[in-house]
Amino acid sequence: MTDIQRNMALGTGITVLLVAGVYYATRGPAPAPGGQAATSTPVVGGIGATGNYTIEEIKDEGTPAPVIRPVVISADLSAEARTAITAHYAEYKKTLAKDPQDFNTWLDLAVLYKIGGDYRGAEAIWLYATKVWPTSAVPFGNLGDLYQNFLKDPAKAKLYYDQAAKLQAAQP
């Protein structure tokens, strides 16, 4: 890999992180655990109810979080990129130790794995995110990109891209 290619790859990776950060910052915080207060008559399975109810999101308690393993960093990356990845990894690991349900930090960690060349590490986190946060299009789209451009599995790429598009279309 030439210096130009390495710099392009590093620049692309940093751009992805920045775009993801801006996206999450402008979206606001992730939905709060515990749900939101209902403002109208809830209807569940065709049955309506009245009163002061709270609707809570039920998470899949059977989905274990992926092991936060050390980042495998490609030898092709520059020393600066390696240092940046190592620093971000330590920050994300600390954040997830405090709050293992931090959606944005899980996604950032997966991007870090991908930039470092650890595609299977990124895949494990994004698959986990699709199970714990099944209404978010982001991990599905990231998996589509990973399978299409890095793991060369177009069938899986289409599956995840289609799911991301479906979820994106369903959002207000």
C-alpha positions as CSV (number, residue, x, y, z in Angstrom):
1,M,0.0,0.0,0.0
2,T,1.5,3.4,-1.0
3,D,1.6,6.4,1.3
4,I,-1.2,8.0,-0.7
5,Q,-3.4,5.0,-0.4
6,R,-2.7,4.7,3.3
7,N,-3.5,8.4,3.8
8,M,-6.7,8.0,1.8
9,A,-7.7,5.1,3.9
10,L,-6.9,7.0,7.1
11,G,-8.8,10.1,5.9
12,T,-11.8,8.0,4.9
13,G,-11.8,6.3,8.4
14,I,-11.6,9.6,10.2
15,T,-14.3,11.1,8.0
16,V,-16.6,8.1,8.8
17,L,-16.0,8.7,12.5
18,L,-16.7,12.4,12.2
19,V,-19.9,11.9,10.1
20,A,-21.1,9.3,12.6
21,G,-20.4,11.7,15.5
22,V,-22.3,14.6,13.8
23,Y,-25.2,12.3,12.9
24,Y,-25.6,11.1,16.5
25,A,-25.1,14.6,17.9
26,T,-27.8,16.0,15.7
27,R,-30.2,13.1,16.3
28,G,-30.2,13.7,20.0
29,P,-29.8,11.1,22.7
30,A,-30.8,7.5,22.2
31,P,-34.2,6.5,23.4
32,A,-34.2,6.3,27.2
33,P,-34.6,2.9,28.8
34,G,-37.9,2.5,30.5
35,G,-40.0,3.9,27.6
36,Q,-42.1,6.9,27.3
37,A,-45.5,8.0,28.7
38,A,-48.5,7.3,26.5
39,T,-50.4,10.4,25.3
40,S,-53.3,8.7,23.7
41,T,-55.3,5.5,24.0
42,P,-52.8,2.7,23.5
43,V,-53.9,-0.1,21.2
44,V,-52.1,-3.4,21.5
45,G,-53.1,-6.4,19.3
46,G,-56.4,-4.6,18.4
47,I,-57.3,-4.1,22.0
48,G,-57.6,-0.5,23.2
49,A,-57.2,0.7,26.8
50,T,-57.7,4.0,28.6
51,G,-55.9,5.5,31.6
52,N,-52.4,6.7,32.5
53,Y,-50.1,4.0,31.1
54,T,-46.4,3.9,30.5
55,I,-45.2,2.0,27.4
56,E,-41.9,0.4,28.0
57,E,-39.4,-1.0,25.5
58,I,-38.8,-4.7,26.1
59,K,-35.1,-5.5,25.4
60,D,-33.9,-9.0,24.5
61,E,-32.2,-10.0,27.7
62,G,-30.9,-13.1,26.1
63,T,-28.5,-11.3,23.8
64,P,-25.1,-11.2,25.5
65,A,-22.9,-8.2,24.7
66,P,-19.9,-9.0,22.5
67,V,-16.5,-9.3,24.3
68,I,-14.6,-6.1,24.0
69,R,-11.4,-7.6,22.8
70,P,-8.3,-5.6,21.9
71,V,-8.4,-4.0,18.5
72,V,-6.5,-5.8,15.8
73,I,-4.8,-3.0,13.9
74,S,-3.6,-3.6,10.3
75,A,0.1,-3.3,9.8
76,D,-0.7,-1.0,6.8
77,L,-1.8,1.8,9.0
78,S,0.5,4.6,10.0
79,A,1.8,5.1,13.5
80,E,-0.5,8.1,14.0
81,A,-3.5,6.0,13.0
82,R,-2.4,3.3,15.4
83,T,-2.1,5.7,18.2
84,A,-5.5,7.3,17.5
85,I,-7.2,3.9,17.4
86,T,-5.5,2.8,20.6
87,A,-6.6,6.0,22.4
88,H,-10.2,5.8,21.2
89,Y,-10.3,2.1,22.1
90,A,-9.4,2.9,25.7
91,E,-12.0,5.6,25.9
92,Y,-14.8,3.5,24.4
93,K,-13.9,0.5,26.7
94,K,-14.1,2.8,29.8
95,T,-17.4,4.2,28.6
96,L,-19.0,0.8,28.0
97,A,-17.8,-0.4,31.4
98,K,-19.8,2.4,33.0
99,D,-22.8,2.0,30.6
100,P,-23.0,-1.2,28.7
101,Q,-26.2,0.1,27.0
102,D,-24.5,3.1,25.3
103,F,-25.7,2.6,21.7
104,N,-23.5,5.3,20.2
105,T,-20.3,4.0,21.9
106,W,-21.0,0.4,20.7
107,L,-21.3,1.8,17.1
108,D,-18.2,3.9,17.5
109,L,-16.2,0.9,18.7
110,A,-17.4,-1.2,15.7
111,V,-16.2,1.6,13.4
112,L,-12.9,1.6,15.2
113,Y,-12.5,-2.2,14.6
114,K,-13.4,-1.7,11.0
115,I,-10.8,1.1,10.5
116,G,-8.2,-1.1,12.1
117,G,-9.0,-3.9,9.7
118,D,-10.7,-6.1,12.3
119,Y,-13.9,-6.8,10.2
120,R,-15.1,-9.7,12.3
121,G,-14.9,-7.6,15.5
122,A,-17.0,-4.9,13.8
123,E,-19.4,-7.5,12.5
124,A,-20.0,-8.9,16.0
125,I,-20.8,-5.5,17.5
126,W,-23.2,-4.5,14.6
127,L,-25.0,-7.9,14.8
128,Y,-25.4,-7.4,18.6
129,A,-26.7,-3.9,17.9
130,T,-29.3,-5.2,15.5
131,K,-30.7,-7.5,18.2
132,V,-30.6,-5.0,21.1
133,W,-31.7,-1.9,19.1
134,P,-33.8,-3.6,16.3
135,T,-35.5,-0.3,15.2
136,S,-32.3,1.5,14.4
137,A,-31.3,1.5,10.7
138,V,-27.7,2.4,11.5
139,P,-26.2,-1.0,12.4
140,F,-28.1,-2.7,9.5
141,G,-26.6,-0.2,7.1
142,N,-23.2,-0.6,8.5
143,L,-23.5,-4.4,8.1
144,G,-24.6,-3.9,4.5
145,D,-21.5,-1.8,3.8
146,L,-19.2,-4.3,5.7
147,Y,-20.5,-7.3,3.8
148,Q,-20.6,-5.5,0.4
149,N,-17.2,-3.8,0.5
150,F,-15.0,-5.7,2.9
151,L,-16.2,-9.3,3.5
152,K,-17.4,-9.7,-0.1
153,D,-20.7,-11.3,0.7
154,P,-23.3,-9.6,-1.6
155,A,-26.2,-11.7,-0.5
156,K,-25.8,-10.7,3.2
157,A,-25.1,-7.1,2.1
158,K,-28.4,-6.9,0.3
159,L,-30.3,-8.4,3.2
160,Y,-28.9,-5.8,5.6
161,Y,-29.1,-2.9,3.2
162,D,-32.8,-3.8,2.6
163,Q,-33.5,-3.9,6.3
164,A,-31.8,-0.6,6.8
165,A,-33.9,1.0,4.0
166,K,-37.1,-0.4,5.5
167,L,-36.3,0.9,8.9
168,Q,-35.3,4.3,7.6
169,A,-38.5,4.6,5.6
170,A,-40.6,3.8,8.7
171,Q,-39.0,6.6,10.7
172,P,-40.9,9.9,10.8
